[in-house]
């Protein structure tokens, strides 16, 4: 008898959850169309929000110039030290 009551309760809850999902889909939020942020602005907003860069690094734009100048990254310097 308790098992039957439990199944009835679960069925009722599943129907209620399904109804809530349908209501949520019916009430879609309409966001305004906005211009995308510039890469530097996006990085700054990420850093302000979470404290680190998520989608890139501020020096990424300078990478071709840094390579031409033969500037080594921290990781490549560590790799050289580990090889020695």
N, C-alpha and C positions, 0 to 999 in steps of 0.2 A: 504494500500500500504506500509506504514512504517513497519507494522507487518510482511508482507511478506519479506521485505528486511532484517529485523532483523533475521527471521528464516533462510534465505539463508546465511546470514553472520555466524550464529551459526553453521550451517551445514558445511560450509567451514572451520571454525575454528576447529571443531571436527575432520574433515578429516585430517587437518594439524597436530593436536596433535597426532592423531593415527599414522600418518606417522613418526613423531618424535620419538615416542615410539618404532616403528619397527626399526628405525635407531639405537637407543640406545641399543636395544637388540642385534643387529648385531655387534656392536662394544664393545663387552665385554672385560673388562680389565683382563689380565692374571697376577695374583700375583705370585711371586716366592714362592716355598715351603720353609718354615723356621721352625726351632725348636720352640716349645712353650716355653714361659717364665716360669721360676720357680715361685711358688706362691709369694715368697718374692719380686722377681723382678717385677712381675705384680702389686703388691700392691704399690711398690715405683713409678712405672711409672704412675699409676692412681693418686697417690698423687701429683706427679710432674705436671701432666696435668690439674687436676681439683681442687686440694687442699683438697681432702678428699678421704678416702678409699671406693671404690665402691663394690668390690667383696668379702670383708672380712676385717679382722683386724689383725694387726701384732701379737697380742697375741693369736690368734686362735690356732696356733700350740702348744702352751704351756698349753692349757686348761686342758688336763688330769692331768698334774703335778700340776696345780693350784688347781684343785678340790681335789686331794690327800692331798694337804697342807691346805685344807679348807679355801682358800682365797675367800672372798666374793666379788661379783661384786657390782658396784655402785648401780645398780637397786635393787638387793636383799637387800642392806643396806637401801635404801629408803623405800622399802616395809616394812621392820621391824620397821622403824621409824613411818610410817603411821599407823601401827597396834597398836602402843603404845598410 
